């Protein structure tokens, strides 16, 4: 079961939208990809997201990113399940 808004790198205040903690698989849902306004789609916001995602990867997290369309059609969850399975098989 995923944890919502999991803080993964204290003392940084970064949170992962959803985290499968034992498997270290994160799911990040990007806002504003279909014409809406979001800090994620600004140059500064994108840059800060890159820093956050790269830090998560360096700490051993697999970061699965998607948008609202992928949430609705189920493909984002399918990617997360594939990542969890791959990590379990690698152990």
Order of alpha helices (4+ residues) and beta strands (2+ residues): beta-beta-beta-alpha-beta-alpha-alpha
